């Protein structure tokens, strides 16, 4: 019988992997000033209100044509 012991921090659990996928940065450009900024993928999926750091415009991802890339 062979027992293999892995260090705890070496492999991530399934839920940690989902959290990293949800929190990954996605490039979003402001629909008015075209400033590109990173937003969390979870906020985009929930269609939460985003704020442009350059001009302060509040917009939703569903209203924006410039997500990704």
PDB file of N, CA, C and O in Angstrom:
ATOM      1  N   UNK A   1       0.841  -1.170   0.000  1.00  0.00           N
ATOM      2  CA  UNK A   1       0.000   0.000   0.000  1.00  0.00           C
ATOM      3  C   UNK A   1       0.893   1.242   0.000  1.00  0.00           C
ATOM      4  O   UNK A   1       1.816   1.353   0.808  1.00  0.00           O
ATOM      5  N   UNK A   2       0.611   2.173  -0.911  1.00  0.00           N
ATOM      6  CA  UNK A   2       1.390   3.395  -1.034  1.00  0.00           C
ATOM      7  C   UNK A   2       0.514   4.580  -0.635  1.00  0.00           C
ATOM      8  O   UNK A   2      -0.600   4.737  -1.134  1.00  0.00           O
ATOM      9  N   UNK A   3       1.017   5.387   0.243  1.00  0.00           N
ATOM     10  CA  UNK A   3       0.296   6.581   0.670  1.00  0.00           C
ATOM     11  C   UNK A   3       1.083   7.792   0.193  1.00  0.00           C
ATOM     12  O   UNK A   3       2.272   7.927   0.484  1.00  0.00           O
ATOM     13  N   UNK A   4       0.412   8.671  -0.541  1.00  0.00           N
ATOM     14  CA  UNK A   4       1.053   9.877  -1.056  1.00  0.00           C
ATOM     15  C   UNK A   4       0.476  11.072  -0.308  1.00  0.00           C
ATOM     16  O   UNK A   4      -0.740  11.243  -0.233  1.00  0.00           O
ATOM     17  N   UNK A   5       1.343  11.877   0.233  1.00  0.00           N
ATOM     18  CA  UNK A   5       0.917  13.061   0.977  1.00  0.00           C
ATOM     19  C   UNK A   5       1.357  14.291   0.196  1.00  0.00           C
ATOM     20  O   UNK A   5       2.540  14.465  -0.097  1.00  0.00           O
ATOM     21  N   UNK A   6       0.388  15.143  -0.139  1.00  0.00           N
ATOM     22  CA  UNK A   6       0.677  16.379  -0.852  1.00  0.00           C
ATOM     23  C   UNK A   6       0.663  17.550   0.126  1.00  0.00           C
ATOM     24  O   UNK A   6      -0.166  17.588   1.036  1.00  0.00           O
ATOM     25  N   UNK A   7       1.559  18.488  -0.053  1.00  0.00           N
ATOM     26  CA  UNK A   7       1.484  19.694   0.786  1.00  0.00           C
ATOM     27  C   UNK A   7       0.157  20.409   0.550  1.00  0.00           C
ATOM     28  O   UNK A   7      -0.348  20.436  -0.572  1.00  0.00           O
ATOM     29  N   UNK A   8      -0.395  20.980   1.595  1.00  0.00           N
ATOM     30  CA  UNK A   8      -1.735  21.554   1.524  1.00  0.00           C
ATOM     31  C   UNK A   8      -1.853  22.696   0.519  1.00  0.00           C
ATOM     32  O   UNK A   8      -2.869  22.787  -0.171  1.00  0.00           O
ATOM     33  N   UNK A   9      -0.872  23.554   0.413  1.00  0.00           N
ATOM     34  CA  UNK A   9      -0.957  24.720  -0.458  1.00  0.00           C
ATOM     35  C   UNK A   9      -0.649  24.428  -1.918  1.00  0.00           C
ATOM     36  O   UNK A   9      -0.734  25.332  -2.749  1.00  0.00           O
ATOM     37  N   UNK A  10      -0.299  23.209  -2.250  1.00  0.00           N
ATOM     38  CA  UNK A  10       0.122  22.893  -3.608  1.00  0.00           C
ATOM     39  C   UNK A  10      -1.047  22.798  -4.583  1.00  0.00           C
ATOM     40  O   UNK A  10      -0.916  23.223  -5.731  1.00  0.00           O
ATOM     41  N   UNK A  11      -2.169  22.260  -4.164  1.00  0.00           N
ATOM     42  CA  UNK A  11      -3.325  22.100  -5.031  1.00  0.00           C
ATOM     43  C   UNK A  11      -4.503  22.890  -4.469  1.00  0.00           C
ATOM     44  O   UNK A  11      -4.741  22.886  -3.261  1.00  0.00           O
ATOM     45  N   UNK A  12      -5.240  23.568  -5.350  1.00  0.00           N
ATOM     46  CA  UNK A  12      -6.395  24.324  -4.869  1.00  0.00           C
ATOM     47  C   UNK A  12      -7.646  23.462  -4.945  1.00  0.00           C
ATOM     48  O   UNK A  12      -7.758  22.560  -5.775  1.00  0.00           O
ATOM     49  N   UNK A  13      -8.566  23.763  -4.069  1.00  0.00           N
ATOM     50  CA  UNK A  13      -9.815  23.016  -4.061  1.00  0.00           C
ATOM     51  C   UNK A  13     -10.712  23.487  -5.207  1.00  0.00           C
ATOM     52  O   UNK A  13     -10.412  24.473  -5.880  1.00  0.00           O
ATOM     53  N   UNK A  14     -11.778  22.794  -5.409  1.00  0.00           N
ATOM     54  CA  UNK A  14     -12.721  23.125  -6.478  1.00  0.00           C
ATOM     55  C   UNK A  14     -13.333  24.505  -6.262  1.00  0.00           C
ATOM     56  O   UNK A  14     -13.454  25.286  -7.206  1.00  0.00           O
ATOM     57  N   UNK A  15     -13.721  24.808  -5.013  1.00  0.00           N
ATOM     58  CA  UNK A  15     -14.338  26.112  -4.729  1.00  0.00           C
ATOM     59  C   UNK A  15     -13.336  27.253  -4.878  1.00  0.00           C
ATOM     60  O   UNK A  15     -13.708  28.344  -5.310  1.00  0.00           O
ATOM     61  N   UNK A  16     -12.074  27.020  -4.529  1.00  0.00           N
ATOM     62  CA  UNK A  16     -11.052  28.053  -4.719  1.00  0.00           C
ATOM     63  C   UNK A  16     -10.844  28.318  -6.201  1.00  0.00           C
ATOM     64  O   UNK A  16     -10.636  29.462  -6.605  1.00  0.00           O
ATOM     65  N   UNK A  17     -10.897  27.277  -7.006  1.00  0.00           N
ATOM     66  CA  UNK A  17     -10.767  27.449  -8.450  1.00  0.00           C
ATOM     67  C   UNK A  17     -11.912  28.257  -9.030  1.00  0.00           C
ATOM     68  O   UNK A  17     -11.696  29.095  -9.906  1.00  0.00           O
ATOM     69  N   UNK A  18     -13.133  28.017  -8.553  1.00  0.00           N
ATOM     70  CA  UNK A  18     -14.279  28.800  -9.011  1.00  0.00           C
ATOM     71  C   UNK A  18     -14.159  30.259  -8.595  1.00  0.00           C
ATOM     72  O   UNK A  18     -14.511  31.160  -9.356  1.00  0.00           O
ATOM     73  N   UNK A  19     -13.662  30.488  -7.389  1.00  0.00           N
ATOM     74  CA  UNK A  19     -13.509  31.860  -6.911  1.00  0.00           C
ATOM     75  C   UNK A  19     -12.487  32.614  -7.769  1.00  0.00           C
ATOM     76  O   UNK A  19     -12.700  33.776  -8.114  1.00  0.00           O
ATOM     77  N   UNK A  20     -11.383  31.954  -8.109  1.00  0.00           N
ATOM     78  CA  UNK A  20     -10.387  32.599  -8.965  1.00  0.00           C
ATOM     79  C   UNK A  20     -10.954  32.869 -10.357  1.00  0.00           C
ATOM     80  O   UNK A  20     -10.633  33.890 -10.965  1.00  0.00           O
ATOM     81  N   UNK A  21     -11.782  31.980 -10.861  1.00  0.00           N
ATOM     82  CA  UNK A  21     -12.394  32.187 -12.175  1.00  0.00           C
ATOM     83  C   UNK A  21     -13.358  33.369 -12.139  1.00  0.00           C
ATOM     84  O   UNK A  21     -13.415  34.150 -13.089  1.00  0.00           O
ATOM     85  N   UNK A  22     -14.115  33.505 -11.052  1.00  0.00           N
ATOM     86  CA  UNK A  22     -15.094  34.580 -10.916  1.00  0.00           C
ATOM     87  C   UNK A  22     -14.409  35.934 -10.704  1.00  0.00           C
ATOM     88  O   UNK A  22     -14.926  36.964 -11.137  1.00  0.00           O
ATOM     89  N   UNK A  23     -13.258  35.934 -10.044  1.00  0.00           N
ATOM     90  CA  UNK A  23     -12.568  37.173  -9.721  1.00  0.00           C
ATOM     91  C   UNK A  23     -11.487  37.541 -10.738  1.00  0.00           C
ATOM     92  O   UNK A  23     -10.710  38.466 -10.500  1.00  0.00           O
ATOM     93  N   UNK A  24     -11.426  36.842 -11.852  1.00  0.00           N
ATOM     94  CA  UNK A  24     -10.396  37.163 -12.838  1.00  0.00           C
ATOM     95  C   UNK A  24     -10.693  38.525 -13.478  1.00  0.00           C
ATOM     96  O   UNK A  24     -11.857  38.896 -13.631  1.00  0.00           O
ATOM     97  N   UNK A  25      -9.656  39.263 -13.847  1.00  0.00           N
ATOM     98  CA  UNK A  25      -9.891  40.581 -14.447  1.00  0.00           C
ATOM     99  C   UNK A  25     -10.320  40.476 -15.910  1.00  0.00           C
ATOM    100  O   UNK A  25      -9.803  39.649 -16.661  1.00  0.00           O
ATOM    101  N   UNK A  26     -11.259  41.315 -16.300  1.00  0.00           N
ATOM    102  CA  UNK A  26     -11.732  41.398 -17.679  1.00  0.00           C
ATOM    103  C   UNK A  26     -11.594  42.856 -18.112  1.00  0.00           C
ATOM    104  O   UNK A  26     -11.990  43.761 -17.377  1.00  0.00           O
ATOM    105  N   UNK A  27     -11.038  43.086 -19.292  1.00  0.00           N
ATOM    106  CA  UNK A  27     -10.870  44.450 -19.797  1.00  0.00           C
ATOM    107  C   UNK A  27     -12.220  45.008 -20.233  1.00  0.00           C
ATOM    108  O   UNK A  27     -12.950  44.376 -20.997  1.00  0.00           O
ATOM    109  N   UNK A  28     -12.540  46.197 -19.740  1.00  0.00           N
ATOM    110  CA  UNK A  28     -13.778  46.881 -20.101  1.00  0.00           C
ATOM    111  C   UNK A  28     -13.419  48.307 -20.500  1.00  0.00           C
ATOM    112  O   UNK A  28     -12.674  48.987 -19.794  1.00  0.00           O
ATOM    113  N   UNK A  29     -13.953  48.757 -21.634  1.00  0.00           N
ATOM    114  CA  UNK A  29     -13.725  50.133 -22.076  1.00  0.00           C
ATOM    115  C   UNK A  29     -14.981  50.953 -21.806  1.00  0.00           C
ATOM    116  O   UNK A  29     -16.101  50.484 -22.008  1.00  0.00           O
ATOM    117  N   UNK A  30     -14.776  52.177 -21.351  1.00  0.00           N
ATOM    118  CA  UNK A  30     -15.897  53.080 -21.070  1.00  0.00           C
ATOM    119  C   UNK A  30     -16.597  53.426 -22.384  1.00  0.00           C
ATOM    120  O   UNK A  30     -15.923  53.724 -23.370  1.00  0.00           O
ATOM    121  N   UNK A  31     -17.927  53.395 -22.423  1.00  0.00           N
ATOM    122  CA  UNK A  31     -18.639  53.705 -23.660  1.00  0.00           C
ATOM    123  C   UNK A  31     -18.530  55.175 -24.082  1.00  0.00           C
ATOM    124  O   UNK A  31     -18.795  55.500 -25.240  1.00  0.00           O
ATOM    125  N   UNK A  32     -18.143  56.069 -23.162  1.00  0.00           N
ATOM    126  CA  UNK A  32     -18.051  57.490 -23.507  1.00  0.00           C
ATOM    127  C   UNK A  32     -16.619  57.900 -23.829  1.00  0.00           C
ATOM    128  O   UNK A  32     -16.354  58.423 -24.912  1.00  0.00           O
ATOM    129  N   UNK A  33     -15.689  57.665 -22.895  1.00  0.00           N
ATOM    130  CA  UNK A  33     -14.317  58.148 -23.086  1.00  0.00           C
ATOM    131  C   UNK A  33     -13.365  57.065 -23.587  1.00  0.00           C
ATOM    132  O   UNK A  33     -12.212  57.372 -23.889  1.00  0.00           O
ATOM    133  N   UNK A  34     -13.801  55.818 -23.685  1.00  0.00           N
ATOM    134  CA  UNK A  34     -13.024  54.676 -24.178  1.00  0.00           C
ATOM    135  C   UNK A  34     -11.820  54.339 -23.304  1.00  0.00           C
ATOM    136  O   UNK A  34     -10.887  53.691 -23.776  1.00  0.00           O
ATOM    137  N   UNK A  35     -11.820  54.764 -22.043  1.00  0.00           N
ATOM    138  CA  UNK A  35     -10.758  54.389 -21.107  1.00  0.00           C
ATOM    139  C   UNK A  35     -10.908  52.910 -20.772  1.00  0.00           C
ATOM    140  O   UNK A  35     -12.004  52.458 -20.439  1.00  0.00           O
ATOM    141  N   UNK A  36      -9.809  52.147 -20.857  1.00  0.00           N
ATOM    142  CA  UNK A  36      -9.850  50.714 -20.583  1.00  0.00           C
ATOM    143  C   UNK A  36      -9.444  50.455 -19.137  1.00  0.00           C
ATOM    144  O   UNK A  36      -8.424  50.963 -18.670  1.00  0.00           O
ATOM    145  N   UNK A  37     -10.237  49.673 -18.442  1.00  0.00           N
ATOM    146  CA  UNK A  37      -9.959  49.320 -17.053  1.00  0.00           C
ATOM    147  C   UNK A  37     -10.335  47.863 -16.822  1.00  0.00           C
ATOM    148  O   UNK A  37     -11.173  47.310 -17.534  1.00  0.00           O
ATOM    149  N   UNK A  38      -9.717  47.249 -15.832  1.00  0.00           N
ATOM    150  CA  UNK A  38     -10.032  45.869 -15.470  1.00  0.00           C
ATOM    151  C   UNK A  38     -11.176  45.854 -14.462  1.00  0.00           C
ATOM    152  O   UNK A  38     -11.196  46.631 -13.508  1.00  0.00           O
ATOM    153  N   UNK A  39     -12.120  44.961 -14.692  1.00  0.00           N
ATOM    154  CA  UNK A  39     -13.238  44.743 -13.772  1.00  0.00           C
ATOM    155  C   UNK A  39     -13.309  43.250 -13.475  1.00  0.00           C
ATOM    156  O   UNK A  39     -12.827  42.438 -14.266  1.00  0.00           O
ATOM    157  N   UNK A  40     -13.902  42.882 -12.352  1.00  0.00           N
ATOM    158  CA  UNK A  40     -14.034  41.470 -12.002  1.00  0.00           C
ATOM    159  C   UNK A  40     -15.093  40.815 -12.876  1.00  0.00           C
ATOM    160  O   UNK A  40     -16.136  41.406 -13.157  1.00  0.00           O
ATOM    161  N   UNK A  41     -14.814  39.588 -13.303  1.00  0.00           N
ATOM    162  CA  UNK A  41     -15.740  38.856 -14.170  1.00  0.00           C
ATOM    163  C   UNK A  41     -17.076  38.599 -13.484  1.00  0.00           C
ATOM    164  O   UNK A  41     -18.111  38.552 -14.150  1.00  0.00           O
ATOM    165  N   UNK A  42     -17.070  38.430 -12.162  1.00  0.00           N
ATOM    166  CA  UNK A  42     -18.314  38.204 -11.432  1.00  0.00           C
ATOM    167  C   UNK A  42     -19.248  39.400 -11.503  1.00  0.00           C
ATOM    168  O   UNK A  42     -20.464  39.227 -11.580  1.00  0.00           O
ATOM    169  N   UNK A  43     -18.693  40.628 -11.479  1.00  0.00           N
ATOM    170  CA  UNK A  43     -19.523  41.825 -11.597  1.00  0.00           C
ATOM    171  C   UNK A  43     -20.142  41.907 -12.984  1.00  0.00           C
ATOM    172  O   UNK A  43     -21.287  42.335 -13.129  1.00  0.00           O
ATOM    173  N   UNK A  44     -19.395  41.501 -14.002  1.00  0.00           N
ATOM    174  CA  UNK A  44     -19.925  41.541 -15.369  1.00  0.00           C
ATOM    175  C   UNK A  44     -21.041  40.528 -15.538  1.00  0.00           C
ATOM    176  O   UNK A  44     -22.051  40.806 -16.185  1.00  0.00           O
ATOM    177  N   UNK A  45     -20.857  39.359 -14.958  1.00  0.00           N
ATOM    178  CA  UNK A  45     -21.867  38.309 -15.085  1.00  0.00           C
ATOM    179  C   UNK A  45     -23.159  38.695 -14.376  1.00  0.00           C
ATOM    180  O   UNK A  45     -24.247  38.359 -14.844  1.00  0.00           O
ATOM    181  N   UNK A  46     -23.048  39.401 -13.247  1.00  0.00           N
ATOM    182  CA  UNK A  46     -24.231  39.831 -12.500  1.00  0.00           C
ATOM    183  C   UNK A  46     -24.853  41.094 -13.075  1.00  0.00           C
ATOM    184  O   UNK A  46     -25.906  41.527 -12.606  1.00  0.00           O
ATOM    185  N   UNK A  47     -24.227  41.691 -14.078  1.00  0.00           N
ATOM    186  CA  UNK A  47     -24.693  42.927 -14.702  1.00  0.00           C
ATOM    187  C   UNK A  47     -24.768  44.060 -13.672  1.00  0.00           C
ATOM    188  O   UNK A  47     -25.710  44.852 -13.666  1.00  0.00           O
ATOM    189  N   UNK A  48     -23.743  44.118 -12.795  1.00  0.00           N
ATOM    190  CA  UNK A  48     -23.678  45.161 -11.768  1.00  0.00           C
ATOM    191  C   UNK A  48     -23.246  46.478 -12.404  1.00  0.00           C
ATOM    192  O   UNK A  48     -22.628  46.482 -13.469  1.00  0.00           O
ATOM    193  N   UNK A  49     -23.567  47.583 -11.761  1.00  0.00           N
ATOM    194  CA  UNK A  49     -23.202  48.896 -12.253  1.00  0.00           C
ATOM    195  C   UNK A  49     -21.696  49.102 -12.099  1.00  0.00           C
ATOM    196  O   UNK A  49     -21.142  48.873 -11.023  1.00  0.00           O
ATOM    197  N   UNK A  50     -21.040  49.531 -13.166  1.00  0.00           N
ATOM    198  CA  UNK A  50     -19.601  49.791 -13.169  1.00  0.00           C
ATOM    199  C   UNK A  50     -19.364  51.289 -13.250  1.00  0.00           C
ATOM    200  O   UNK A  50     -20.201  52.027 -13.770  1.00  0.00           O
ATOM    201  N   UNK A  51     -18.223  51.740 -12.735  1.00  0.00           N
ATOM    202  CA  UNK A  51     -17.867  53.153 -12.792  1.00  0.00           C
ATOM    203  C   UNK A  51     -16.548  53.299 -13.533  1.00  0.00           C
ATOM    204  O   UNK A  51     -15.582  52.596 -13.238  1.00  0.00           O
ATOM    205  N   UNK A  52     -16.510  54.208 -14.489  1.00  0.00           N
ATOM    206  CA  UNK A  52     -15.283  54.489 -15.220  1.00  0.00           C
ATOM    207  C   UNK A  52     -14.345  55.264 -14.301  1.00  0.00           C
ATOM    208  O   UNK A  52     -14.749  56.289 -13.753  1.00  0.00           O
ATOM    209  N   UNK A  53     -13.093  54.805 -14.111  1.00  0.00           N
ATOM    210  CA  UNK A  53     -12.176  55.531 -13.236  1.00  0.00           C
ATOM    211  C   UNK A  53     -11.698  56.858 -13.836  1.00  0.00           C
ATOM    212  O   UNK A  53     -11.215  57.720 -13.103  1.00  0.00           O
ATOM    213  N   UNK A  54     -11.822  57.033 -15.136  1.00  0.00           N
ATOM    214  CA  UNK A  54     -11.350  58.260 -15.773  1.00  0.00           C
ATOM    215  C   UNK A  54     -12.401  59.370 -15.757  1.00  0.00           C
ATOM    216  O   UNK A  54     -12.105  60.486 -15.332  1.00  0.00           O
ATOM    217  N   UNK A  55     -13.619  59.084 -16.211  1.00  0.00           N
ATOM    218  CA  UNK A  55     -14.635  60.144 -16.328  1.00  0.00           C
ATOM    219  C   UNK A  55     -15.758  60.026 -15.297  1.00  0.00           C
ATOM    220  O   UNK A  55     -16.564  60.947 -15.167  1.00  0.00           O
ATOM    221  N   UNK A  56     -15.828  58.897 -14.551  1.00  0.00           N
ATOM    222  CA  UNK A  56     -16.835  58.750 -13.509  1.00  0.00           C
ATOM    223  C   UNK A  56     -18.203  58.306 -13.996  1.00  0.00           C
ATOM    224  O   UNK A  56     -19.152  58.295 -13.212  1.00  0.00           O
ATOM    225  N   UNK A  57     -18.334  57.940 -15.264  1.00  0.00           N
ATOM    226  CA  UNK A  57     -19.612  57.492 -15.815  1.00  0.00           C
ATOM    227  C   UNK A  57     -20.038  56.181 -15.173  1.00  0.00           C
ATOM    228  O   UNK A  57     -19.218  55.277 -15.013  1.00  0.00           O
ATOM    229  N   UNK A  58     -21.306  56.064 -14.805  1.00  0.00           N
ATOM    230  CA  UNK A  58     -21.874  54.820 -14.301  1.00  0.00           C
ATOM    231  C   UNK A  58     -22.600  54.131 -15.450  1.00  0.00           C
ATOM    232  O   UNK A  58     -23.458  54.733 -16.097  1.00  0.00           O
ATOM    233  N   UNK A  59     -22.259  52.873 -15.704  1.00  0.00           N
ATOM    234  CA  UNK A  59     -22.890  52.122 -16.786  1.00  0.00           C
ATOM    235  C   UNK A  59     -22.964  50.655 -16.409  1.00  0.00           C
ATOM    236  O   UNK A  59     -22.238  50.185 -15.534  1.00  0.00           O
ATOM    237  N   UNK A  60     -23.858  49.935 -17.087  1.00  0.00           N
ATOM    238  CA  UNK A  60     -23.996  48.500 -16.869  1.00  0.00           C
ATOM    239  C   UNK A  60     -23.345  47.753 -18.019  1.00  0.00           C
ATOM    240  O   UNK A  60     -23.334  48.258 -19.141  1.00  0.00           O
ATOM    241  N   UNK A  61     -22.801  46.568 -17.779  1.00  0.00           N
ATOM    242  CA  UNK A  61     -22.159  45.797 -18.842  1.00  0.00           C
ATOM    243  C   UNK A  61     -23.092  45.462 -19.999  1.00  0.00           C
ATOM    244  O   UNK A  61     -22.636  45.340 -21.136  1.00  0.00           O
ATOM    245  N   UNK A  62     -24.390  45.310 -19.734  1.00  0.00           N
ATOM    246  CA  UNK A  62     -25.323  44.991 -20.813  1.00  0.00           C
ATOM    247  C   UNK A  62     -25.504  46.172 -21.771  1.00  0.00           C
ATOM    248  O   UNK A  62     -25.927  45.980 -22.912  1.00  0.00           O
ATOM    249  N   UNK A  63     -25.189  47.389 -21.321  1.00  0.00           N
ATOM    250  CA  UNK A  63     -25.286  48.567 -22.163  1.00  0.00           C
ATOM    251  C   UNK A  63     -23.998  48.846 -22.930  1.00  0.00           C
ATOM    252  O   UNK A  63     -23.954  49.754 -23.761  1.00  0.00           O
ATOM    253  N   UNK A  64     -22.967  48.083 -22.661  1.00  0.00           N
ATOM    254  CA  UNK A  64     -21.638  48.378 -23.204  1.00  0.00           C
ATOM    255  C   UNK A  64     -21.303  47.427 -24.344  1.00  0.00           C
ATOM    256  O   UNK A  64     -21.505  46.217 -24.236  1.00  0.00           O
ATOM    257  N   UNK A  65     -20.793  47.980 -25.429  1.00  0.00           N
ATOM    258  CA  UNK A  65     -20.391  47.179 -26.597  1.00  0.00           C
ATOM    259  C   UNK A  65     -18.926  46.783 -26.517  1.00  0.00           C
ATOM    260  O   UNK A  65     -18.453  46.013 -27.352  1.00  0.00           O
ATOM    261  N   UNK A  66     -18.206  47.288 -25.540  1.00  0.00           N
ATOM    262  CA  UNK A  66     -16.744  47.216 -25.551  1.00  0.00           C
ATOM    263  C   UNK A  66     -16.176  46.358 -24.414  1.00  0.00           C
ATOM    264  O   UNK A  66     -15.280  46.807 -23.699  1.00  0.00           O
ATOM    265  N   UNK A  67     -16.676  45.143 -24.236  1.00  0.00           N
ATOM    266  CA  UNK A  67     -16.178  44.253 -23.189  1.00  0.00           C
ATOM    267  C   UNK A  67     -15.307  43.183 -23.821  1.00  0.00           C
ATOM    268  O   UNK A  67     -15.637  42.626 -24.868  1.00  0.00           O
ATOM    269  N   UNK A  68     -14.188  42.905 -23.162  1.00  0.00           N
ATOM    270  CA  UNK A  68     -13.269  41.871 -23.616  1.00  0.00           C
ATOM    271  C   UNK A  68     -12.068  42.445 -24.345  1.00  0.00           C
ATOM    272  O   UNK A  68     -11.892  43.659 -24.443  1.00  0.00           O
ATOM    273  N   UNK A  69     -11.241  41.525 -24.857  1.00  0.00           N
ATOM    274  CA  UNK A  69     -10.081  41.931 -25.637  1.00  0.00           C
ATOM    275  C   UNK A  69      -9.015  42.463 -24.812  1.00  0.00           C
ATOM    276  O   UNK A  69      -7.967  42.849 -25.330  1.00  0.00           O
TER     277      UNK A  69
END
